[in-house]
Amino acid sequence: MKVISICPSNTELCAYLGIESDLIAIDDYSDYPDTVTSLPRLGPDLSINMDLVEELKPDIVLASLSVPGMEKNVEELKKRGIPHITLNPQSLQDIAADLVTLGEAVGIRERAEERAAYFLDAIQKFKDISETIEYRPSLYWEWWPNPLFSPGGINWLTEISRLAGGYNIFEDIELASIQIPSEDVIRRNPDYICLAWVGVPLKRINPAVVKKRHGWSHLSAVAEDKILIMEEPLYCRPSPRLLEGVEKLAKLLHPNEFAHIL
């Protein structure tokens, strides 16, 4: 089949299913695996060149509402009558289901079900260890520094926090993403600050920005220098690569308990 992915997480779903060779074009931000980097580019995920998509005559285009603003691409796909599926994962279980949805769409449902089961089995291994951990440090996840955006309770990062033996300080807010006042972070006083700024290269994430914020010098995470710079691709994209993110975080928080995981 001729498949087009217009966001990085969907490209990574294809790789996990072993069908990246079916991809004929991708968005500008898809960077994994290396085998797709030479494919034709269609523009940023929010400004896809739909004329080029149409010219390529794909059998299916993979869109995802996990990217805010993707709705306009979906509407254009509908308008032009281009075959597509639109995913909208909010949880790890949703990602497993999306693997099966994608597999069915490209004719490999059985393989997709096997890969989804493998993904869920890996998650269960983290859960089994996590449930034995008594001390769970609190985590403040920061998606964007100005204004402050953080994941709420309906988000895979809240699940990841729990699987790694911690918890998201905003897990009680039943939203996927929230804009928060600085005072809320100060009041909740997290043990760790996890910086995963969306779309920002790792080398440009600067903890000094956090340390200079009014009132933040008194936070436990700042005082104890527990500010973690986290790779955006391993935490902000709803794909099976989140397992790599869970493993890294788990070993940072509880190195002994998770020493032999996976």
Contacts in CASP RR format, 6 or more apart in sequence:
PFRMAT RR
TARGET T0000
AUTHOR 0000-0000-0000
METHOD contacts of the structure
MODEL  1
MKVISICPSNTELCAYLGIESDLIAIDDYSDYPDTVTSLPRLGPDLSINM
DLVEELKPDIVLASLSVPGMEKNVEELKKRGIPHITLNPQSLQDIAADLV
TLGEAVGIRERAEERAAYFLDAIQKFKDISETIEYRPSLYWEWWPNPLFS
PGGINWLTEISRLAGGYNIFEDIELASIQIPSEDVIRRNPDYICLAWVGV
PLKRINPAVVKKRHGWSHLSAVAEDKILIMEEPLYCRPSPRLLEGVEKLA
KLLHPNEFAHIL
1 22 0 8 1.000
1 59 0 8 1.000
1 60 0 8 1.000
1 106 0 8 1.000
1 107 0 8 1.000
2 22 0 8 1.000
2 24 0 8 1.000
2 56 0 8 1.000
2 57 0 8 1.000
2 58 0 8 1.000
2 59 0 8 1.000
2 60 0 8 1.000
3 14 0 8 1.000
3 19 0 8 1.000
3 22 0 8 1.000
3 23 0 8 1.000
3 24 0 8 1.000
3 58 0 8 1.000
3 59 0 8 1.000
3 60 0 8 1.000
3 61 0 8 1.000
3 62 0 8 1.000
3 106 0 8 1.000
4 23 0 8 1.000
4 24 0 8 1.000
4 25 0 8 1.000
4 26 0 8 1.000
4 42 0 8 1.000
4 53 0 8 1.000
4 56 0 8 1.000
4 58 0 8 1.000
4 60 0 8 1.000
4 61 0 8 1.000
4 62 0 8 1.000
5 11 0 8 1.000
5 14 0 8 1.000
5 23 0 8 1.000
5 26 0 8 1.000
5 27 0 8 1.000
5 30 0 8 1.000
5 61 0 8 1.000
5 62 0 8 1.000
6 26 0 8 1.000
6 27 0 8 1.000
6 42 0 8 1.000
6 45 0 8 1.000
6 48 0 8 1.000
6 53 0 8 1.000
6 61 0 8 1.000
6 62 0 8 1.000
6 63 0 8 1.000
6 70 0 8 1.000
6 73 0 8 1.000
7 27 0 8 1.000
7 29 0 8 1.000
7 30 0 8 1.000
7 45 0 8 1.000
7 62 0 8 1.000
7 63 0 8 1.000
7 64 0 8 1.000
7 66 0 8 1.000
7 67 0 8 1.000
7 70 0 8 1.000
8 27 0 8 1.000
8 29 0 8 1.000
8 30 0 8 1.000
8 31 0 8 1.000
8 32 0 8 1.000
8 45 0 8 1.000
8 233 0 8 1.000
8 237 0 8 1.000
8 239 0 8 1.000
9 64 0 8 1.000
9 66 0 8 1.000
9 67 0 8 1.000
9 89 0 8 1.000
9 237 0 8 1.000
9 238 0 8 1.000
9 239 0 8 1.000
10 62 0 8 1.000
10 63 0 8 1.000
10 64 0 8 1.000
10 87 0 8 1.000
10 102 0 8 1.000
10 239 0 8 1.000
11 20 0 8 1.000
11 23 0 8 1.000
11 26 0 8 1.000
11 27 0 8 1.000
11 30 0 8 1.000
11 32 0 8 1.000
11 36 0 8 1.000
12 30 0 8 1.000
12 32 0 8 1.000
12 33 0 8 1.000
12 237 0 8 1.000
12 239 0 8 1.000
12 240 0 8 1.000
12 241 0 8 1.000
13 62 0 8 1.000
13 95 0 8 1.000
13 98 0 8 1.000
13 99 0 8 1.000
13 102 0 8 1.000
13 239 0 8 1.000
13 240 0 8 1.000
14 20 0 8 1.000
14 22 0 8 1.000
14 23 0 8 1.000
14 62 0 8 1.000
14 102 0 8 1.000
15 32 0 8 1.000
15 33 0 8 1.000
15 35 0 8 1.000
15 36 0 8 1.000
16 99 0 8 1.000
16 115 0 8 1.000
16 119 0 8 1.000
16 239 0 8 1.000
16 240 0 8 1.000
17 99 0 8 1.000
17 102 0 8 1.000
17 103 0 8 1.000
17 106 0 8 1.000
17 108 0 8 1.000
17 111 0 8 1.000
17 112 0 8 1.000
17 115 0 8 1.000
19 103 0 8 1.000
19 106 0 8 1.000
19 108 0 8 1.000
20 33 0 8 1.000
20 35 0 8 1.000
20 36 0 8 1.000
21 35 0 8 1.000
22 106 0 8 1.000
23 36 0 8 1.000
23 39 0 8 1.000
24 39 0 8 1.000
24 40 0 8 1.000
24 56 0 8 1.000
24 58 0 8 1.000
25 39 0 8 1.000
25 40 0 8 1.000
25 41 0 8 1.000
25 42 0 8 1.000
25 52 0 8 1.000
25 53 0 8 1.000
25 56 0 8 1.000
25 58 0 8 1.000
26 36 0 8 1.000
26 39 0 8 1.000
26 40 0 8 1.000
26 41 0 8 1.000
26 42 0 8 1.000
27 41 0 8 1.000
27 42 0 8 1.000
27 43 0 8 1.000
27 44 0 8 1.000
27 45 0 8 1.000
27 48 0 8 1.000
28 41 0 8 1.000
28 42 0 8 1.000
28 43 0 8 1.000
28 44 0 8 1.000
28 45 0 8 1.000
29 44 0 8 1.000
29 45 0 8 1.000
29 199 0 8 1.000
30 36 0 8 1.000
31 37 0 8 1.000
31 233 0 8 1.000
32 233 0 8 1.000
32 241 0 8 1.000
40 52 0 8 1.000
40 56 0 8 1.000
42 48 0 8 1.000
42 49 0 8 1.000
42 52 0 8 1.000
42 53 0 8 1.000
43 49 0 8 1.000
45 67 0 8 1.000
45 70 0 8 1.000
45 73 0 8 1.000
46 67 0 8 1.000
46 69 0 8 1.000
46 70 0 8 1.000
46 72 0 8 1.000
46 73 0 8 1.000
48 73 0 8 1.000
48 76 0 8 1.000
50 73 0 8 1.000
50 76 0 8 1.000
50 77 0 8 1.000
50 80 0 8 1.000
50 82 0 8 1.000
53 61 0 8 1.000
53 77 0 8 1.000
53 82 0 8 1.000
54 80 0 8 1.000
54 82 0 8 1.000
58 82 0 8 1.000
58 83 0 8 1.000
59 83 0 8 1.000
60 83 0 8 1.000
60 84 0 8 1.000
60 85 0 8 1.000
60 105 0 8 1.000
60 106 0 8 1.000
61 77 0 8 1.000
61 82 0 8 1.000
61 83 0 8 1.000
61 84 0 8 1.000
61 85 0 8 1.000
62 84 0 8 1.000
62 85 0 8 1.000
62 87 0 8 1.000
62 102 0 8 1.000
63 70 0 8 1.000
63 73 0 8 1.000
63 74 0 8 1.000
63 77 0 8 1.000
63 84 0 8 1.000
63 85 0 8 1.000
63 86 0 8 1.000
63 87 0 8 1.000
64 70 0 8 1.000
64 86 0 8 1.000
64 87 0 8 1.000
64 88 0 8 1.000
64 89 0 8 1.000
64 238 0 8 1.000
65 71 0 8 1.000
65 74 0 8 1.000
65 86 0 8 1.000
65 87 0 8 1.000
65 88 0 8 1.000
66 87 0 8 1.000
66 88 0 8 1.000
66 89 0 8 1.000
66 90 0 8 1.000
66 237 0 8 1.000
66 238 0 8 1.000
68 177 0 8 1.000
70 86 0 8 1.000
74 84 0 8 1.000
74 86 0 8 1.000
77 84 0 8 1.000
78 84 0 8 1.000
85 101 0 8 1.000
85 102 0 8 1.000
85 105 0 8 1.000
87 98 0 8 1.000
87 101 0 8 1.000
87 102 0 8 1.000
88 94 0 8 1.000
89 95 0 8 1.000
89 97 0 8 1.000
89 98 0 8 1.000
89 156 0 8 1.000
89 238 0 8 1.000
90 154 0 8 1.000
90 155 0 8 1.000
90 156 0 8 1.000
90 176 0 8 1.000
90 238 0 8 1.000
91 154 0 8 1.000
91 155 0 8 1.000
91 156 0 8 1.000
91 159 0 8 1.000
92 119 0 8 1.000
92 120 0 8 1.000
92 123 0 8 1.000
92 156 0 8 1.000
92 159 0 8 1.000
92 160 0 8 1.000
92 242 0 8 1.000
93 120 0 8 1.000
94 238 0 8 1.000
95 119 0 8 1.000
95 156 0 8 1.000
95 238 0 8 1.000
95 239 0 8 1.000
95 240 0 8 1.000
95 242 0 8 1.000
96 116 0 8 1.000
96 119 0 8 1.000
96 120 0 8 1.000
97 116 0 8 1.000
98 238 0 8 1.000
99 112 0 8 1.000
99 115 0 8 1.000
99 116 0 8 1.000
99 119 0 8 1.000
99 240 0 8 1.000
100 109 0 8 1.000
100 112 0 8 1.000
100 113 0 8 1.000
100 116 0 8 1.000
102 112 0 8 1.000
103 109 0 8 1.000
103 111 0 8 1.000
103 112 0 8 1.000
104 112 0 8 1.000
115 240 0 8 1.000
119 240 0 8 1.000
119 243 0 8 1.000
122 243 0 8 1.000
122 262 0 8 1.000
123 163 0 8 1.000
123 243 0 8 1.000
123 246 0 8 1.000
125 261 0 8 1.000
125 262 0 8 1.000
126 163 0 8 1.000
126 164 0 8 1.000
126 246 0 8 1.000
126 247 0 8 1.000
126 250 0 8 1.000
126 258 0 8 1.000
126 261 0 8 1.000
127 163 0 8 1.000
129 250 0 8 1.000
129 257 0 8 1.000
129 258 0 8 1.000
129 261 0 8 1.000
130 162 0 8 1.000
130 163 0 8 1.000
130 164 0 8 1.000
130 165 0 8 1.000
130 166 0 8 1.000
130 250 0 8 1.000
132 257 0 8 1.000
133 165 0 8 1.000
133 166 0 8 1.000
133 254 0 8 1.000
133 257 0 8 1.000
136 165 0 8 1.000
136 166 0 8 1.000
136 167 0 8 1.000
137 165 0 8 1.000
137 166 0 8 1.000
137 167 0 8 1.000
137 190 0 8 1.000
137 191 0 8 1.000
137 192 0 8 1.000
137 253 0 8 1.000
138 166 0 8 1.000
138 167 0 8 1.000
138 169 0 8 1.000
138 188 0 8 1.000
138 189 0 8 1.000
138 190 0 8 1.000
138 191 0 8 1.000
138 192 0 8 1.000
139 161 0 8 1.000
139 166 0 8 1.000
139 167 0 8 1.000
139 168 0 8 1.000
139 169 0 8 1.000
139 190 0 8 1.000
139 191 0 8 1.000
139 192 0 8 1.000
139 193 0 8 1.000
139 194 0 8 1.000
140 150 0 8 1.000
140 168 0 8 1.000
140 169 0 8 1.000
140 170 0 8 1.000
140 185 0 8 1.000
140 188 0 8 1.000
140 190 0 8 1.000
140 192 0 8 1.000
140 193 0 8 1.000
140 194 0 8 1.000
140 221 0 8 1.000
141 150 0 8 1.000
141 151 0 8 1.000
141 157 0 8 1.000
141 161 0 8 1.000
141 168 0 8 1.000
141 170 0 8 1.000
141 194 0 8 1.000
141 196 0 8 1.000
141 235 0 8 1.000
142 148 0 8 1.000
142 149 0 8 1.000
142 150 0 8 1.000
142 193 0 8 1.000
142 194 0 8 1.000
142 195 0 8 1.000
142 196 0 8 1.000
142 197 0 8 1.000
142 210 0 8 1.000
143 149 0 8 1.000
143 150 0 8 1.000
143 151 0 8 1.000
143 177 0 8 1.000
143 196 0 8 1.000
143 197 0 8 1.000
143 198 0 8 1.000
143 236 0 8 1.000
144 197 0 8 1.000
144 198 0 8 1.000
145 195 0 8 1.000
145 197 0 8 1.000
145 209 0 8 1.000
145 210 0 8 1.000
147 179 0 8 1.000
148 179 0 8 1.000
148 180 0 8 1.000
148 181 0 8 1.000
148 182 0 8 1.000
148 185 0 8 1.000
149 177 0 8 1.000
149 178 0 8 1.000
149 179 0 8 1.000
149 180 0 8 1.000
150 170 0 8 1.000
150 177 0 8 1.000
150 178 0 8 1.000
150 180 0 8 1.000
151 157 0 8 1.000
151 158 0 8 1.000
151 168 0 8 1.000
151 170 0 8 1.000
151 176 0 8 1.000
151 177 0 8 1.000
151 178 0 8 1.000
152 158 0 8 1.000
152 168 0 8 1.000
152 170 0 8 1.000
152 171 0 8 1.000
152 173 0 8 1.000
152 174 0 8 1.000
152 175 0 8 1.000
152 176 0 8 1.000
152 177 0 8 1.000
152 178 0 8 1.000
153 168 0 8 1.000
153 170 0 8 1.000
153 171 0 8 1.000
153 172 0 8 1.000
153 173 0 8 1.000
153 174 0 8 1.000
153 175 0 8 1.000
153 176 0 8 1.000
154 174 0 8 1.000
154 175 0 8 1.000
154 176 0 8 1.000
155 168 0 8 1.000
155 176 0 8 1.000
155 177 0 8 1.000
156 238 0 8 1.000
156 242 0 8 1.000
157 168 0 8 1.000
157 196 0 8 1.000
157 235 0 8 1.000
158 167 0 8 1.000
158 168 0 8 1.000
158 171 0 8 1.000
160 235 0 8 1.000
160 242 0 8 1.000
160 245 0 8 1.000
160 246 0 8 1.000
160 249 0 8 1.000
161 167 0 8 1.000
161 168 0 8 1.000
161 171 0 8 1.000
161 249 0 8 1.000
162 168 0 8 1.000
163 246 0 8 1.000
163 250 0 8 1.000
164 246 0 8 1.000
164 249 0 8 1.000
164 250 0 8 1.000
164 252 0 8 1.000
164 253 0 8 1.000
164 254 0 8 1.000
164 258 0 8 1.000
165 250 0 8 1.000
165 253 0 8 1.000
165 254 0 8 1.000
166 253 0 8 1.000
169 185 0 8 1.000
169 188 0 8 1.000
169 190 0 8 1.000
170 178 0 8 1.000
170 180 0 8 1.000
170 184 0 8 1.000
170 188 0 8 1.000
182 213 0 8 1.000
182 214 0 8 1.000
182 215 0 8 1.000
182 216 0 8 1.000
185 216 0 8 1.000
185 219 0 8 1.000
186 215 0 8 1.000
186 216 0 8 1.000
186 218 0 8 1.000
186 219 0 8 1.000
189 219 0 8 1.000
189 220 0 8 1.000
190 219 0 8 1.000
190 220 0 8 1.000
190 221 0 8 1.000
191 220 0 8 1.000
191 221 0 8 1.000
191 226 0 8 1.000
192 221 0 8 1.000
192 226 0 8 1.000
192 227 0 8 1.000
192 228 0 8 1.000
192 253 0 8 1.000
193 210 0 8 1.000
193 219 0 8 1.000
193 221 0 8 1.000
193 222 0 8 1.000
193 226 0 8 1.000
193 227 0 8 1.000
193 228 0 8 1.000
194 228 0 8 1.000
194 230 0 8 1.000
194 235 0 8 1.000
194 249 0 8 1.000
195 205 0 8 1.000
195 207 0 8 1.000
195 210 0 8 1.000
195 227 0 8 1.000
195 228 0 8 1.000
195 229 0 8 1.000
195 230 0 8 1.000
196 230 0 8 1.000
196 231 0 8 1.000
196 232 0 8 1.000
196 235 0 8 1.000
196 236 0 8 1.000
197 205 0 8 1.000
197 232 0 8 1.000
198 232 0 8 1.000
198 236 0 8 1.000
199 232 0 8 1.000
200 232 0 8 1.000
202 229 0 8 1.000
202 231 0 8 1.000
202 232 0 8 1.000
205 229 0 8 1.000
207 227 0 8 1.000
207 229 0 8 1.000
210 216 0 8 1.000
210 222 0 8 1.000
210 227 0 8 1.000
211 217 0 8 1.000
211 222 0 8 1.000
211 227 0 8 1.000
216 222 0 8 1.000
217 223 0 8 1.000
220 226 0 8 1.000
221 227 0 8 1.000
228 249 0 8 1.000
228 252 0 8 1.000
230 245 0 8 1.000
230 248 0 8 1.000
230 249 0 8 1.000
231 245 0 8 1.000
233 241 0 8 1.000
234 241 0 8 1.000
234 242 0 8 1.000
234 244 0 8 1.000
234 245 0 8 1.000
234 248 0 8 1.000
235 242 0 8 1.000
235 245 0 8 1.000
243 262 0 8 1.000
247 258 0 8 1.000
247 261 0 8 1.000
247 262 0 8 1.000
250 257 0 8 1.000
250 258 0 8 1.000
250 261 0 8 1.000
251 258 0 8 1.000
251 259 0 8 1.000
251 261 0 8 1.000
END
